[in-house]
Amino acid sequence: MRRLLISMSLVLLVMIMSACGGNEEKASAGKNDDVIKLSYAFFAPPNTFPAIQMEEWKKRLEERTDGKVQVDLFTGGTLLEANNMYDGVENGTADIGLTSTSYEPGRFPLLSISDMPSGYKNATVASKVTADLVNNYPPEALDNFKIITTFATEPAYIQSKKPIKSLSDLKGKQLRIAGALAPIMSELGAAPVGMSQAEVPEALQTGIVEGYVSSREILKDSKLAEIVGYVTDYPLALNTFIAVMNKEKWDSLPEDVQAVIEELNTEMTEFTGDYLDSHVKESMEWSIDSEGLEVVELSEEEMKKWDKKLSDMQKEFVEEVQNEGLPAEEYLSEMEELIEKYNNAD
């Protein structure tokens, strides 16, 4: 009888413990179900400045929502590549995607105007100007998305294996440049080559290209200063980046989470511009001190030639876009006012 009572007690104890354990598992599962998970995709490696921006955005969002939101980052094209980023976000492959609008020629005509050489002082100015323009003239191509943030590179510079200090030096040179910006180099007489940035190191080493056109942080980030020896000190085009969220995902988020994401829009524009300007300075110092990079100056006469060609090109493009029914002239005027405003404030 005593053994029976002990056995029954043990069985009862096991049942109670199992029940408690099951309740704990259910509670834990319920807690995990309450976490909002967002996937955020980008095509370049995690050490690049847009990916640094992603890390900071993730950190600030998770902190300000007290862990209510968890962001999973997919950099380096592990989820979506540059050529299918926006399409991939629209179909739900990723909740959020980040890419450069200049990688999609013809899709962002107004932004193509502000991406042209226009006198931006640095990345901070370029980021603020483009963010204001995107807010005031939302791209039609992004009507089905929620824009999360906008920022830009500093103006791009020619970075080459041989010095380029004149239009004659530039004539026929095969240089890699982002697709939508290729006409700028054609106008200056170069032979633009389309390829991904990841292909550039090998293309330089094998002689497929003689240089590339990019913002200067890449000299250190991708160790390209070990291959190219010269940077021509003439600011060219921008690359504008816009991060977007799937519209259905955005609509499904609680209002308090949406409010935090809205707060971060302008914050990340400013953060990225400041970070990139500081990083460009560091990159140039490293490239000059460690790799012997030389900065090539244009003569005043040569600079006027470049200015004239590119200014005329921008005006012609504005006229074309205006004729297509878009407010290109108004856009250009506002862009010029914003550049003056932020150049003087920076």
C-alpha positions as CSV (number, residue, x, y, z in Angstrom):
1,M,0.0,0.0,0.0
2,R,2.8,2.4,0.9
3,R,4.6,1.6,-2.4
4,L,1.3,2.3,-4.3
5,L,0.9,5.7,-2.6
6,I,4.5,6.6,-3.4
7,S,4.1,5.6,-7.0
8,M,0.9,7.6,-7.3
9,S,2.5,10.6,-5.8
10,L,5.4,10.4,-8.2
11,V,3.1,10.1,-11.2
12,L,1.1,13.1,-9.9
13,L,4.3,15.1,-9.5
14,V,5.5,14.3,-13.0
15,M,2.1,15.3,-14.4
16,I,2.2,18.7,-12.5
17,M,5.8,19.4,-13.7
18,S,4.9,18.5,-17.3
19,A,1.9,20.8,-17.1
20,C,4.0,23.6,-15.8
21,G,6.6,23.0,-18.4
22,G,4.0,23.1,-21.1
23,N,2.6,26.4,-19.8
24,E,6.1,27.9,-19.8
25,E,6.7,26.7,-23.4
26,K,3.4,28.2,-24.4
27,A,4.2,31.5,-22.7
28,S,7.6,31.6,-24.3
29,A,6.1,30.9,-27.7
30,G,3.5,33.6,-27.2
31,K,6.2,36.0,-26.2
32,N,8.2,35.2,-29.4
33,D,5.1,35.5,-31.5
34,D,4.8,39.1,-30.3
35,V,8.1,40.1,-31.7
36,I,7.9,41.8,-35.1
37,K,10.6,40.5,-37.5
38,L,11.7,42.6,-40.4
39,S,14.1,41.4,-43.2
40,Y,16.3,44.2,-44.7
41,A,18.3,43.4,-47.9
42,F,21.3,45.1,-49.6
43,F,23.6,44.1,-52.4
44,A,27.0,45.2,-51.2
45,P,29.2,43.9,-48.3
46,P,28.6,44.8,-44.6
47,N,31.7,47.1,-44.4
48,T,30.3,49.5,-47.0
49,F,28.7,52.8,-45.8
50,P,25.1,51.9,-46.8
51,A,25.4,48.7,-44.8
52,I,26.8,50.6,-41.8
53,Q,23.7,52.8,-42.1
54,M,21.6,49.6,-42.0
55,E,23.3,48.4,-38.8
56,E,22.6,51.8,-37.2
57,W,19.0,51.8,-38.3
58,K,18.5,48.3,-36.9
59,K,20.1,49.3,-33.6
60,R,18.0,52.5,-33.1
61,L,14.8,50.8,-34.1
62,E,15.2,47.8,-31.8
63,E,16.3,50.0,-28.9
64,R,13.4,52.5,-29.3
65,T,10.8,49.7,-29.6
66,D,12.2,47.9,-26.5
67,G,12.8,44.8,-28.5
68,K,9.3,44.7,-30.0
69,V,11.0,44.8,-33.4
70,Q,13.8,42.5,-34.6
71,V,15.6,43.3,-37.8
72,D,17.5,40.7,-39.8
73,L,20.1,42.2,-42.2
74,F,21.0,40.5,-45.5
75,T,23.9,42.2,-47.0
76,G,26.2,41.2,-49.9
77,G,23.4,40.1,-52.1
78,T,22.5,37.1,-49.9
79,L,18.8,37.8,-50.3
80,L,18.4,40.3,-53.2
81,E,20.8,41.8,-55.7
82,A,20.9,45.4,-57.0
83,N,19.1,44.5,-60.2
84,N,16.0,43.0,-58.4
85,M,16.0,44.9,-55.1
86,Y,12.8,46.9,-55.5
87,D,11.0,44.1,-57.3
88,G,12.0,41.7,-54.5
89,V,10.6,44.0,-51.9
90,E,7.4,44.5,-53.8
91,N,6.8,40.7,-54.0
92,G,7.7,40.2,-50.4
93,T,11.1,38.4,-50.7
94,A,12.4,41.0,-48.3
95,D,10.4,43.5,-46.1
96,I,12.9,46.3,-46.8
97,G,15.4,46.8,-49.5
98,L,18.2,49.3,-50.2
99,T,19.7,50.1,-53.5
100,S,21.0,53.0,-55.7
101,T,18.5,54.6,-58.0
102,S,21.3,55.2,-60.5
103,Y,21.5,51.4,-61.0
104,E,18.1,51.5,-62.8
105,P,18.5,53.9,-65.8
106,G,15.3,55.6,-66.9
107,R,13.2,54.6,-63.8
108,F,14.0,57.8,-61.9
109,P,14.1,60.7,-64.4
110,L,13.9,63.6,-61.8
111,L,16.6,62.0,-59.6
112,S,18.8,61.7,-62.6
113,I,18.9,65.5,-62.7
114,S,20.1,65.8,-59.1
115,D,22.5,63.0,-59.6
116,M,24.4,65.0,-62.2
117,P,27.4,67.1,-61.3
118,S,25.8,70.1,-59.5
119,G,28.2,71.6,-57.0
120,Y,27.5,69.5,-53.9
121,K,30.1,70.2,-51.2
122,N,30.1,66.7,-49.7
123,A,28.0,63.7,-48.8
124,T,26.1,65.5,-46.0
125,V,24.9,68.2,-48.4
126,A,24.1,65.7,-51.1
127,S,22.1,63.5,-48.7
128,K,20.1,66.4,-47.3
129,V,19.3,67.8,-50.8
130,T,18.3,64.5,-52.3
131,A,16.2,63.6,-49.2
132,D,14.3,66.9,-49.5
133,L,13.8,66.4,-53.2
134,V,12.5,62.8,-52.7
135,N,10.0,64.1,-50.1
136,N,8.9,67.0,-52.3
137,Y,8.8,65.0,-55.6
138,P,8.1,61.3,-54.6
139,P,9.3,59.1,-57.4
140,E,6.4,57.5,-59.3
141,A,8.3,54.3,-59.5
142,L,8.1,54.0,-55.7
143,D,4.3,54.6,-55.3
144,N,3.8,51.1,-54.1
145,F,6.4,51.3,-51.3
146,K,7.0,53.1,-48.1
147,I,10.2,55.1,-48.3
148,I,12.2,54.5,-45.1
149,T,15.2,56.8,-45.7
150,T,17.2,58.6,-48.4
151,F,20.8,59.5,-48.6
152,A,23.6,59.9,-51.2
153,T,27.3,59.5,-51.8
154,E,29.6,62.4,-52.0
155,P,30.2,63.4,-55.7
156,A,32.1,60.7,-57.5
157,Y,35.7,61.2,-58.6
158,I,37.7,59.5,-61.4
159,Q,40.1,57.0,-59.8
160,S,42.6,55.6,-62.3
161,K,45.8,53.7,-62.9
162,K,47.2,56.6,-64.9
163,P,46.8,60.4,-64.2
164,I,43.9,62.1,-65.9
165,K,44.2,65.9,-65.9
166,S,42.5,66.9,-69.1
167,L,39.8,66.0,-71.6
168,S,42.5,64.6,-73.9
169,D,43.8,62.3,-71.2
170,L,40.2,61.1,-70.6
171,K,39.4,60.5,-74.3
172,G,38.6,56.8,-74.9
173,K,39.5,55.7,-71.4
174,Q,37.6,52.7,-70.3
175,L,36.1,53.6,-66.9
176,R,33.6,51.7,-64.8
177,I,30.6,53.8,-63.8
178,A,27.0,53.1,-62.5
179,G,24.7,52.6,-65.5
180,A,22.5,55.7,-65.3
181,L,25.5,57.9,-65.0
182,A,27.3,56.6,-68.0
183,P,26.2,59.4,-70.3
184,I,28.2,61.9,-68.1
185,M,31.5,60.1,-68.9
186,S,30.5,59.7,-72.5
187,E,30.0,63.5,-72.7
188,L,33.5,64.0,-71.3
189,G,34.9,61.7,-74.0
190,A,35.6,58.5,-71.9
191,A,34.3,55.0,-72.7
192,P,32.1,54.1,-69.8
193,V,31.9,50.4,-68.9
194,G,29.0,48.9,-67.1
195,M,29.7,46.3,-64.4
196,S,29.1,45.7,-60.7
197,Q,31.4,47.3,-58.2
198,A,32.4,43.8,-57.1
199,E,33.9,43.1,-60.5
200,V,36.1,46.2,-60.5
201,P,39.3,44.9,-58.8
202,E,39.7,42.0,-61.2
203,A,38.7,44.3,-64.2
204,L,41.5,46.7,-63.1
205,Q,44.1,44.0,-62.7
206,T,43.3,42.4,-66.1
207,G,43.1,45.7,-67.9
208,I,39.4,45.5,-68.8
209,V,39.1,49.0,-67.3
210,E,41.7,51.6,-66.7
211,G,39.8,53.1,-63.7
212,Y,36.4,53.8,-62.3
213,V,34.2,56.6,-61.1
214,S,33.0,56.4,-57.5
215,S,33.0,58.2,-54.2
216,R,36.4,57.9,-52.5
217,E,35.6,55.8,-49.4
218,I,35.9,52.8,-51.7
219,L,39.7,53.4,-52.0
220,K,40.0,52.0,-48.5
221,D,36.9,49.9,-48.1
222,S,37.7,47.8,-51.2
223,K,41.5,48.3,-51.0
224,L,41.4,49.8,-54.5
225,A,44.1,52.3,-53.6
226,E,46.4,49.3,-53.9
227,I,45.6,49.1,-57.6
228,V,44.8,52.7,-58.8
229,G,47.4,55.4,-58.2
230,Y,45.5,58.6,-59.0
231,V,42.3,60.6,-58.1
232,T,41.3,63.5,-60.4
233,D,40.1,66.3,-58.1
234,Y,36.9,67.1,-60.0
235,P,33.5,66.3,-58.4
236,L,31.2,64.4,-60.7
237,A,27.9,62.6,-60.2
238,L,26.1,61.3,-57.1
239,N,24.7,57.9,-56.4
240,T,21.4,58.3,-54.6
241,F,20.2,55.5,-52.3
242,I,16.6,55.0,-51.2
243,A,15.5,52.3,-48.7
244,V,11.9,51.1,-49.2
245,M,9.5,48.9,-47.2
246,N,6.9,46.6,-48.7
247,K,3.6,48.6,-48.4
248,E,1.6,45.8,-47.0
249,K,4.2,45.1,-44.3
250,W,4.2,48.8,-43.5
251,D,0.4,48.9,-43.2
252,S,0.5,45.9,-40.8
253,L,2.9,47.6,-38.3
254,P,1.5,49.1,-35.1
255,E,1.3,52.9,-35.0
256,D,4.0,53.2,-32.4
257,V,6.5,51.2,-34.5
258,Q,5.6,53.3,-37.6
259,A,6.2,56.5,-35.6
260,V,9.7,55.3,-34.7
261,I,10.5,54.4,-38.3
262,E,9.2,57.9,-39.4
263,E,11.6,59.5,-36.9
264,L,14.5,57.6,-38.2
265,N,14.0,58.7,-41.8
266,T,15.7,62.1,-41.4
267,E,18.0,60.8,-38.7
268,M,19.6,58.3,-41.0
269,T,20.0,60.8,-43.8
270,E,22.1,63.0,-41.5
271,F,23.9,60.0,-39.9
272,T,24.9,58.6,-43.2
273,G,26.1,61.9,-44.7
274,D,28.2,62.6,-41.6
275,Y,29.6,59.1,-41.4
276,L,30.5,59.0,-45.1
277,D,32.3,62.4,-45.0
278,S,34.4,61.4,-42.0
279,H,35.1,58.0,-43.7
280,V,36.1,59.6,-47.0
281,K,38.6,61.8,-45.1
282,E,40.0,58.7,-43.4
283,S,40.1,56.8,-46.7
284,M,42.0,59.5,-48.5
285,E,44.6,59.9,-45.7
286,W,45.2,56.1,-45.7
287,S,45.4,56.0,-49.5
288,I,47.9,58.8,-49.7
289,D,50.0,57.8,-46.6
290,S,50.0,54.0,-47.1
291,E,49.6,53.5,-50.8
292,G,51.1,56.6,-52.3
293,L,47.9,57.8,-54.0
294,E,48.3,61.1,-55.9
295,V,45.6,63.7,-56.2
296,V,45.5,65.2,-59.7
297,E,44.5,68.9,-60.0
298,L,42.8,70.3,-63.1
299,S,44.0,73.7,-64.5
300,E,41.5,76.5,-64.3
301,E,41.1,76.5,-68.0
302,E,40.6,72.7,-68.1
303,M,38.0,72.9,-65.3
304,K,36.0,75.5,-67.2
305,K,35.8,73.1,-70.2
306,W,34.5,70.3,-68.0
307,D,32.0,72.6,-66.3
308,K,30.6,73.9,-69.6
309,K,30.2,70.4,-71.1
310,L,28.4,69.0,-68.0
311,S,26.2,72.1,-67.4
312,D,25.0,72.1,-71.0
313,M,24.3,68.4,-70.7
314,Q,22.2,68.9,-67.5
315,K,20.2,71.7,-69.2
316,E,19.5,69.5,-72.2
317,F,18.4,66.6,-70.0
318,V,16.1,68.9,-68.0
319,E,14.4,70.0,-71.2
320,E,13.9,66.5,-72.3
321,V,12.3,65.5,-69.0
322,Q,10.2,68.6,-69.0
323,N,8.9,67.7,-72.4
324,E,7.8,64.3,-71.0
325,G,5.4,66.1,-68.7
326,L,7.5,66.1,-65.5
327,P,8.3,69.3,-63.5
328,A,12.0,69.1,-64.4
329,E,12.6,72.9,-64.5
330,E,10.9,73.4,-61.1
331,Y,12.9,70.5,-59.7
332,L,16.2,71.9,-61.0
333,S,15.4,75.3,-59.5
334,E,14.6,73.9,-56.1
335,M,17.7,71.6,-56.2
336,E,19.9,74.6,-56.8
337,E,18.3,76.5,-53.9
338,L,18.8,73.5,-51.6
339,I,22.4,73.0,-52.6
340,E,23.1,76.7,-51.8
341,K,21.3,76.4,-48.5
342,Y,23.0,73.3,-47.3
343,N,26.5,74.2,-48.7
344,N,26.4,77.4,-46.7
345,A,25.0,75.7,-43.6
346,D,27.5,72.8,-43.6
